[in-house]
Amino acid sequence: MALLEVEVMRLGLDQASNAYVVILREKEGERLLPIWIGQAEAESIVIEMHQMHRERPLTHDLCKSIIIQLGATLQRVNVTHIVARTFHAELHLASRDGSVVIDARPSDGIALALRFNAPIYASDDLLPTALLE
């Protein structure tokens, strides 16, 4: 599976479905990958994108703290495949004990990647496929 680095281009509300959508764009190209996400994840992503701070930590802030307290760091997030119109992703963590790959929703992976300033990758196959579905 070939992976391409992507970045969060924008986040908005899809008027047709009344759901939030995060748009990923390949870093060295023009292809886009729209991923529909929940409201809580959208809020978490936008809060981090705009460097807003809450009085209490959000779930993704808590996850970041847990990862750090366990002596690990988020190395990357991979958006790997789509099954029945549902995207799948992986968190790649590294610690002094080795590497771990954890199954995740892309929206959670993106929210964490922004908090760790970690790169996000998407399977090359998803970029054109997602636009055609």
PyRosetta script that sets phi, psi and omega in degrees:
from pyrosetta import init, pose_from_sequence

init()
pose = pose_from_sequence("MALLEVEVMRLGLDQASNAYVVILREKEGERLLPIWIGQAEAESIVIEMHQMHRERPLTHDLCKSIIIQLGATLQRVNVTHIVARTFHAELHLASRDGSVVIDARPSDGIALALRFNAPIYASDDLLPTALLE")
pose.set_psi(1, 120.4)
pose.set_omega(1, 176.8)
pose.set_phi(2, -83.1)
pose.set_psi(2, 132.0)
pose.set_omega(2, 179.7)
pose.set_phi(3, -112.8)
pose.set_psi(3, 140.3)
pose.set_omega(3, 177.0)
pose.set_phi(4, -119.0)
pose.set_psi(4, 140.4)
pose.set_omega(4, 177.1)
pose.set_phi(5, -73.4)
pose.set_psi(5, 135.9)
pose.set_omega(5, 178.9)
pose.set_phi(6, -125.9)
pose.set_psi(6, 165.1)
pose.set_omega(6, 177.0)
pose.set_phi(7, -137.4)
pose.set_psi(7, 157.1)
pose.set_omega(7, 178.1)
pose.set_phi(8, -73.4)
pose.set_psi(8, 116.2)
pose.set_omega(8, 179.6)
pose.set_phi(9, -85.4)
pose.set_psi(9, -47.7)
pose.set_omega(9, 177.8)
pose.set_phi(10, -165.3)
pose.set_psi(10, 168.1)
pose.set_omega(10, 177.9)
pose.set_phi(11, -135.5)
pose.set_psi(11, 133.9)
pose.set_omega(11, -178.6)
pose.set_phi(12, -156.1)
pose.set_psi(12, -175.0)
pose.set_omega(12, 179.5)
pose.set_phi(13, -104.5)
pose.set_psi(13, 123.1)
pose.set_omega(13, 176.4)
pose.set_phi(14, -78.6)
pose.set_psi(14, 111.3)
pose.set_omega(14, -176.3)
pose.set_phi(15, -63.7)
pose.set_psi(15, -32.1)
pose.set_omega(15, -178.1)
pose.set_phi(16, -66.4)
pose.set_psi(16, -41.1)
pose.set_omega(16, -176.8)
pose.set_phi(17, -106.4)
pose.set_psi(17, -7.4)
pose.set_omega(17, -176.0)
pose.set_phi(18, 57.1)
pose.set_psi(18, 34.7)
pose.set_omega(18, 178.9)
pose.set_phi(19, -123.1)
pose.set_psi(19, 157.5)
pose.set_omega(19, 179.0)
pose.set_phi(20, -80.2)
pose.set_psi(20, 146.5)
pose.set_omega(20, 179.0)
pose.set_phi(21, -136.4)
pose.set_psi(21, 132.1)
pose.set_omega(21, 173.5)
pose.set_phi(22, -103.3)
pose.set_psi(22, 132.2)
pose.set_omega(22, -179.5)
pose.set_phi(23, -105.3)
pose.set_psi(23, 118.1)
pose.set_omega(23, 174.3)
pose.set_phi(24, -98.7)
pose.set_psi(24, 140.7)
pose.set_omega(24, 178.2)
pose.set_phi(25, -123.6)
pose.set_psi(25, 136.4)
pose.set_omega(25, 177.8)
pose.set_phi(26, -62.2)
pose.set_psi(26, 137.8)
pose.set_omega(26, -173.5)
pose.set_phi(27, -66.8)
pose.set_psi(27, -35.3)
pose.set_omega(27, -178.0)
pose.set_phi(28, -109.7)
pose.set_psi(28, 36.7)
pose.set_omega(28, -178.9)
pose.set_phi(29, -170.6)
pose.set_psi(29, -164.3)
pose.set_omega(29, -175.2)
pose.set_phi(30, -117.7)
pose.set_psi(30, -5.4)
pose.set_omega(30, -176.7)
pose.set_phi(31, -69.8)
pose.set_psi(31, 147.0)
pose.set_omega(31, -176.4)
pose.set_phi(32, -118.4)
pose.set_psi(32, 150.5)
pose.set_omega(32, 176.6)
pose.set_phi(33, -129.7)
pose.set_psi(33, 101.1)
pose.set_omega(33, 176.8)
pose.set_phi(34, -83.7)
pose.set_psi(34, 133.8)
pose.set_omega(34, 177.6)
pose.set_phi(35, -130.2)
pose.set_psi(35, 120.1)
pose.set_omega(35, 179.1)
pose.set_phi(36, -78.9)
pose.set_psi(36, 134.5)
pose.set_omega(36, -173.4)
pose.set_phi(37, -135.9)
pose.set_psi(37, 168.8)
pose.set_omega(37, 179.2)
pose.set_phi(38, -78.9)
pose.set_psi(38, 164.9)
pose.set_omega(38, -178.1)
pose.set_phi(39, -63.3)
pose.set_psi(39, -43.8)
pose.set_omega(39, -178.0)
pose.set_phi(40, -62.6)
pose.set_psi(40, -41.9)
pose.set_omega(40, 179.5)
pose.set_phi(41, -68.0)
pose.set_psi(41, -39.4)
pose.set_omega(41, 177.8)
pose.set_phi(42, -60.6)
pose.set_psi(42, -44.6)
pose.set_omega(42, 178.7)
pose.set_phi(43, -62.8)
pose.set_psi(43, -41.3)
pose.set_omega(43, 179.8)
pose.set_phi(44, -63.8)
pose.set_psi(44, -40.9)
pose.set_omega(44, 179.1)
pose.set_phi(45, -66.4)
pose.set_psi(45, -47.6)
pose.set_omega(45, -177.3)
pose.set_phi(46, -66.2)
pose.set_psi(46, -36.5)
pose.set_omega(46, 177.5)
pose.set_phi(47, -60.6)
pose.set_psi(47, -42.8)
pose.set_omega(47, 179.4)
pose.set_phi(48, -72.8)
pose.set_psi(48, -38.0)
pose.set_omega(48, 178.9)
pose.set_phi(49, -60.2)
pose.set_psi(49, -35.7)
pose.set_omega(49, -177.5)
pose.set_phi(50, -100.0)
pose.set_psi(50, 9.9)
pose.set_omega(50, 177.6)
pose.set_phi(51, 53.0)
pose.set_psi(51, 38.8)
pose.set_omega(51, 176.2)
pose.set_phi(52, -85.6)
pose.set_psi(52, 148.5)
pose.set_omega(52, -179.5)
pose.set_phi(53, -122.7)
pose.set_psi(53, 137.9)
pose.set_omega(53, 177.9)
pose.set_phi(54, -98.9)
pose.set_psi(54, 157.4)
pose.set_omega(54, 177.9)
pose.set_phi(55, -63.8)
pose.set_psi(55, -38.7)
pose.set_omega(55, 179.1)
pose.set_phi(56, -117.0)
pose.set_psi(56, 150.2)
pose.set_omega(56, -178.3)
pose.set_phi(57, -69.9)
pose.set_psi(57, 142.2)
pose.set_omega(57, 172.6)
pose.set_phi(58, -80.5)
pose.set_psi(58, 171.1)
pose.set_omega(58, -178.0)
pose.set_phi(59, -55.9)
pose.set_psi(59, -41.4)
pose.set_omega(59, -179.1)
pose.set_phi(60, -70.5)
pose.set_psi(60, -29.5)
pose.set_omega(60, 174.0)
pose.set_phi(61, -68.1)
pose.set_psi(61, -40.9)
pose.set_omega(61, 177.0)
pose.set_phi(62, -61.3)
pose.set_psi(62, -45.9)
pose.set_omega(62, 178.6)
pose.set_phi(63, -59.8)
pose.set_psi(63, -41.9)
pose.set_omega(63, 178.0)
pose.set_phi(64, -60.8)
pose.set_psi(64, -45.3)
pose.set_omega(64, 179.8)
pose.set_phi(65, -61.7)
pose.set_psi(65, -41.3)
pose.set_omega(65, 178.9)
pose.set_phi(66, -63.1)
pose.set_psi(66, -46.3)
pose.set_omega(66, -179.9)
pose.set_phi(67, -59.0)
pose.set_psi(67, -46.9)
pose.set_omega(67, -179.0)
pose.set_phi(68, -65.0)
pose.set_psi(68, -45.1)
pose.set_omega(68, -178.9)
pose.set_phi(69, -64.1)
pose.set_psi(69, -25.2)
pose.set_omega(69, 176.4)
pose.set_phi(70, -84.8)
pose.set_psi(70, 4.1)
pose.set_omega(70, 176.7)
pose.set_phi(71, 78.9)
pose.set_psi(71, 24.3)
pose.set_omega(71, -178.7)
pose.set_phi(72, -117.3)
pose.set_psi(72, 172.5)
pose.set_omega(72, 174.4)
pose.set_phi(73, -144.1)
pose.set_psi(73, 154.2)
pose.set_omega(73, 176.6)
pose.set_phi(74, -84.9)
pose.set_psi(74, 116.3)
pose.set_omega(74, -178.9)
pose.set_phi(75, -83.8)
pose.set_psi(75, -37.9)
pose.set_omega(75, -176.6)
pose.set_phi(76, -170.5)
pose.set_psi(76, 163.1)
pose.set_omega(76, 172.4)
pose.set_phi(77, -123.6)
pose.set_psi(77, 131.0)
pose.set_omega(77, 176.7)
pose.set_phi(78, -114.5)
pose.set_psi(78, 124.6)
pose.set_omega(78, 169.9)
pose.set_phi(79, -90.6)
pose.set_psi(79, 110.5)
pose.set_omega(79, -163.5)
pose.set_phi(80, -98.8)
pose.set_psi(80, -42.5)
pose.set_omega(80, -175.3)
pose.set_phi(81, -162.4)
pose.set_psi(81, 174.4)
pose.set_omega(81, 179.6)
pose.set_phi(82, -131.8)
pose.set_psi(82, 134.0)
pose.set_omega(82, 177.6)
pose.set_phi(83, -131.9)
pose.set_psi(83, 123.8)
pose.set_omega(83, 179.2)
pose.set_phi(84, 50.6)
pose.set_psi(84, 46.6)
pose.set_omega(84, 177.7)
pose.set_phi(85, 65.6)
pose.set_psi(85, 17.6)
pose.set_omega(85, 176.4)
pose.set_phi(86, -114.6)
pose.set_psi(86, 123.4)
pose.set_omega(86, 179.2)
pose.set_phi(87, -79.6)
pose.set_psi(87, 149.1)
pose.set_omega(87, 177.8)
pose.set_phi(88, -124.0)
pose.set_psi(88, 147.2)
pose.set_omega(88, -179.5)
pose.set_phi(89, -140.9)
pose.set_psi(89, 168.4)
pose.set_omega(89, 177.7)
pose.set_phi(90, -132.1)
pose.set_psi(90, 140.3)
pose.set_omega(90, 170.0)
pose.set_phi(91, -97.9)
pose.set_psi(91, 128.4)
pose.set_omega(91, 176.8)
pose.set_phi(92, -105.9)
pose.set_psi(92, 109.1)
pose.set_omega(92, -178.6)
pose.set_phi(93, -105.3)
pose.set_psi(93, 147.4)
pose.set_omega(93, 175.5)
pose.set_phi(94, -128.7)
pose.set_psi(94, 139.7)
pose.set_omega(94, 175.5)
pose.set_phi(95, -142.7)
pose.set_psi(95, 177.3)
pose.set_omega(95, 178.9)
pose.set_phi(96, -65.1)
pose.set_psi(96, -18.2)
pose.set_omega(96, 179.1)
pose.set_phi(97, -89.7)
pose.set_psi(97, -5.7)
pose.set_omega(97, 179.6)
pose.set_phi(98, 129.2)
pose.set_psi(98, -166.3)
pose.set_omega(98, -177.4)
pose.set_phi(99, -104.7)
pose.set_psi(99, 150.2)
pose.set_omega(99, 178.3)
pose.set_phi(100, -137.6)
pose.set_psi(100, 139.5)
pose.set_omega(100, 174.6)
pose.set_phi(101, -114.1)
pose.set_psi(101, 127.5)
pose.set_omega(101, -176.4)
pose.set_phi(102, -121.3)
pose.set_psi(102, 130.7)
pose.set_omega(102, 176.2)
pose.set_phi(103, -64.9)
pose.set_psi(103, 138.0)
pose.set_omega(103, -178.1)
pose.set_phi(104, -152.8)
pose.set_psi(104, 162.1)
pose.set_omega(104, 169.6)
pose.set_phi(105, -77.7)
pose.set_psi(105, 144.3)
pose.set_omega(105, 178.5)
pose.set_phi(106, -55.9)
pose.set_psi(106, -38.4)
pose.set_omega(106, -178.4)
pose.set_phi(107, -62.7)
pose.set_psi(107, -40.6)
pose.set_omega(107, 176.6)
pose.set_phi(108, -67.6)
pose.set_psi(108, -41.3)
pose.set_omega(108, 178.1)
pose.set_phi(109, -60.7)
pose.set_psi(109, -43.6)
pose.set_omega(109, 179.7)
pose.set_phi(110, -63.9)
pose.set_psi(110, -46.0)
pose.set_omega(110, 179.8)
pose.set_phi(111, -59.3)
pose.set_psi(111, -40.5)
pose.set_omega(111, 178.5)
pose.set_phi(112, -72.8)
pose.set_psi(112, -40.7)
pose.set_omega(112, 179.3)
pose.set_phi(113, -58.6)
pose.set_psi(113, -41.1)
pose.set_omega(113, 178.2)
pose.set_phi(114, -63.7)
pose.set_psi(114, -38.6)
pose.set_omega(114, -179.4)
pose.set_phi(115, -70.3)
pose.set_psi(115, -31.5)
pose.set_omega(115, 179.8)
pose.set_phi(116, -95.7)
pose.set_psi(116, -3.8)
pose.set_omega(116, -173.5)
pose.set_phi(117, 55.4)
pose.set_psi(117, 41.9)
pose.set_omega(117, -178.6)
pose.set_phi(118, -98.5)
pose.set_psi(118, 150.1)
pose.set_omega(118, 179.7)
pose.set_phi(119, -71.7)
pose.set_psi(119, 153.3)
pose.set_omega(119, 176.4)
pose.set_phi(120, -117.2)
pose.set_psi(120, 132.8)
pose.set_omega(120, 178.4)
pose.set_phi(121, -122.6)
pose.set_psi(121, 151.8)
pose.set_omega(121, 175.5)
pose.set_phi(122, -131.4)
pose.set_psi(122, 145.6)
pose.set_omega(122, 175.5)
pose.set_phi(123, -60.1)
pose.set_psi(123, 133.3)
pose.set_omega(123, 179.8)
pose.set_phi(124, -54.8)
pose.set_psi(124, -34.5)
pose.set_omega(124, -179.1)
pose.set_phi(125, -65.7)
pose.set_psi(125, -25.6)
pose.set_omega(125, -176.8)
pose.set_phi(126, -75.6)
pose.set_psi(126, -32.2)
pose.set_omega(126, -174.2)
pose.set_phi(127, -60.8)
pose.set_psi(127, -54.6)
pose.set_omega(127, 178.0)
pose.set_phi(128, -74.1)
pose.set_psi(128, -34.2)
pose.set_omega(128, -178.1)
pose.set_phi(129, -62.6)
pose.set_psi(129, -46.0)
pose.set_omega(129, -176.2)
pose.set_phi(130, -62.3)
pose.set_psi(130, -32.6)
pose.set_omega(130, -178.9)
pose.set_phi(131, -74.6)
pose.set_psi(131, -22.6)
pose.set_omega(131, -177.0)
pose.set_phi(132, -89.5)
pose.set_psi(132, -18.8)
pose.set_omega(132, -175.0)
pose.set_phi(133, -78.3)
pose.dump_pdb("model.pdb")
